[in-house]
Amino acid sequence: MVTLTKIYTRGGDKGETSLGDGSRIAKHDIRVDAYGSVDETNATIGLVRLHVDDDLDAMLERIQNDLFDLGADLCTPETGRKSEGALRIVQEQIDRLETEIDMLNAKLDPLTSFVLPGGTPAASYLHLVRTVCRRAERLCTQLAQENDINPLCIQYLNRLSDHAFVMARYTNDMGKSDVLWKPGAHR
């Protein structure tokens, strides 16, 4: 259980932050950028939740909790102090996303064109989730080139962006209100 009694510590006033293992790094470090983008993904999901039904909201609440797990995973280096027993993303979290993607996608007609971000407010925000999540994934792949990280973090983000895309189509009247790309239509 986390207990916060004081919100500001002044510990970051000189451009550094603490990782989950207690080590200090620059706030502009790729690791901080990666878990910061995961946090942005989570914040955009908060916007989506204002516009969906209870079933989708329950999925998104689980995903928000997963993203805190993922942030904690990225915040705690794989090796070093306190790495043993650290909170890590597990395969079951990815499997659940895949099950949900398949369940939602089964109700949609196949795509005949690429989909432009838009449609309902929920779909529009879900496309924002998808793009922010893709940035987090890119940053995690860069981080993985320089540091050992849990490879399931990258897999989770990859599935989550797919999940957001399928959920966007689902919230666009089961894909009937998707905004489709018309190549070269405005030349």
C-alpha positions in Angstrom: 0.0 0.0 0.0 1.3 3.4 -0.9 0.9 6.2 1.6 1.7 9.8 0.6 1.7 12.4 3.3 3.7 15.1 1.6 3.4 15.7 -2.1 6.4 17.9 -2.8 9.9 16.8 -1.6 12.1 19.3 -3.4 14.2 16.3 -4.4 13.7 17.0 -8.1 14.5 20.7 -8.0 17.9 20.2 -9.6 16.7 18.1 -12.5 17.0 14.6 -11.0 14.5 12.1 -9.9 14.5 8.8 -7.9 13.9 5.5 -9.5 12.1 2.6 -7.8 15.4 1.2 -6.5 16.3 4.5 -4.9 19.0 5.5 -7.5 18.9 9.0 -9.0 18.9 9.9 -12.7 18.3 13.0 -14.8 14.7 13.9 -15.4 15.4 13.9 -19.1 16.8 10.3 -19.1 15.1 8.0 -21.7 13.8 5.8 -18.8 11.9 8.8 -17.3 10.7 9.7 -20.8 9.4 6.2 -21.3 7.5 5.9 -18.1 6.3 9.5 -18.4 4.7 8.6 -21.8 3.1 5.6 -20.1 1.6 8.0 -17.6 0.4 10.2 -20.5 -1.3 7.2 -22.0 -3.0 6.6 -18.7 -4.2 10.2 -18.4 -5.7 10.0 -21.9 -7.6 6.9 -20.9 -9.1 8.9 -18.1 -10.6 11.2 -20.7 -12.1 8.2 -22.6 -13.7 6.8 -19.5 -16.0 9.9 -19.4 -17.6 8.7 -22.7 -18.1 5.0 -22.5 -20.5 2.5 -21.0 -19.9 0.5 -17.9 -18.4 -2.6 -19.6 -15.8 -0.6 -21.5 -15.2 1.6 -18.5 -14.3 -1.6 -16.5 -11.8 -2.7 -19.1 -10.3 0.8 -19.1 -10.0 0.8 -15.3 -8.1 -2.5 -15.4 -5.8 -1.0 -18.1 -5.2 2.1 -16.0 -4.1 -0.1 -13.1 -1.9 -2.2 -15.5 -0.3 1.0 -16.7 0.7 1.9 -13.2 2.2 -1.5 -12.9 4.0 -0.9 -16.2 5.3 2.4 -14.9 6.5 0.8 -11.7 8.2 -1.9 -13.8 10.0 0.7 -16.0 10.9 2.8 -12.9 12.7 -0.1 -11.3 15.8 -1.3 -13.2 16.0 -5.0 -13.9 19.3 -5.3 -12.1 20.6 -3.5 -9.0 19.2 -2.6 -5.7 15.6 -3.6 -5.0 15.1 -5.3 -8.4 14.2 -8.6 -6.8 10.5 -8.7 -6.0 9.8 -5.6 -8.0 6.4 -5.2 -9.6 6.6 -6.4 -13.2 4.2 -6.8 -16.1 3.2 -10.4 -16.6 2.0 -12.4 -19.6 -1.5 -12.7 -18.1 -2.0 -9.0 -18.5 -1.1 -9.2 -22.2 -3.3 -12.2 -22.7 -6.3 -10.3 -21.2 -5.8 -7.5 -23.7 -5.7 -10.0 -26.5 -8.9 -11.6 -25.3 -10.6 -8.2 -25.1 -9.3 -7.2 -28.6 -10.7 -10.4 -30.1 -14.0 -10.0 -28.3 -14.5 -6.4 -29.5 -13.2 -7.0 -33.0 -15.5 -10.0 -33.5 -18.4 -7.5 -33.5 -16.9 -5.3 -36.2 -17.0 -5.5 -40.0 -13.6 -5.9 -41.6 -11.9 -2.7 -42.6 -11.9 -1.5 -46.2 -9.7 1.5 -45.7 -7.5 3.1 -43.1 -9.4 4.8 -40.3 -8.8 8.5 -39.6 -8.9 9.6 -35.9 -12.4 10.9 -35.2 -16.1 10.0 -34.9 -17.6 9.9 -31.5 -15.8 11.6 -28.6 -14.9 8.2 -27.1 -13.4 7.1 -30.4 -11.5 10.3 -30.9 -9.9 10.1 -27.4 -9.1 6.4 -28.0 -7.2 7.4 -31.1 -5.3 9.8 -28.9 -4.6 6.9 -26.5 -3.4 4.8 -29.4 -0.9 7.5 -30.6 0.4 8.4 -27.1 0.8 4.6 -26.4 2.8 4.2 -29.6 5.1 6.9 -28.5 5.6 5.2 -25.1 6.3 1.9 -27.0 8.9 3.6 -29.2 10.6 5.1 -26.1 10.6 1.7 -24.5 12.2 0.1 -27.5 14.9 2.8 -27.4 15.3 2.2 -23.6 15.6 -1.5 -24.2 18.6 -0.9 -26.6 20.5 0.9 -23.8 19.2 -1.0 -20.7 17.8 -4.3 -19.6 14.0 -4.0 -19.3 11.2 -6.4 -19.0 10.3 -7.3 -22.6 6.7 -7.7 -21.6 6.5 -4.0 -21.2 6.9 -3.5 -24.9 4.5 -6.3 -25.7 1.9 -4.8 -23.4 2.1 -1.4 -25.0 2.0 -2.9 -28.5 -1.2 -4.8 -27.6 -2.7 -1.8 -25.8 -2.4 0.4 -28.9 -4.2 -2.3 -30.9 -6.8 -2.5 -28.1 -7.4 1.3 -28.3 -7.8 1.1 -32.1 -10.3 -1.7 -31.9 -12.2 0.0 -29.0 -12.3 3.2 -31.0 -14.0 1.4 -33.9 -16.3 -0.3 -31.4 -17.3 3.0 -29.9 -17.9 4.4 -33.5 -21.2 2.6 -33.7 -19.5 -0.8 -34.2 -17.3 0.7 -37.0 -20.3 2.1 -38.9 -19.3 5.7 -38.0 -15.6 5.3 -38.7 -14.0 8.1 -40.6 -12.3 6.4 -43.5 -9.2 7.7 -45.3 -9.9 8.6 -48.9 -6.4 8.5 -50.6 -5.8 11.6 -52.8 -9.4 12.8 -52.3 -8.3 16.5 -51.9 -5.5 16.9 -54.4 
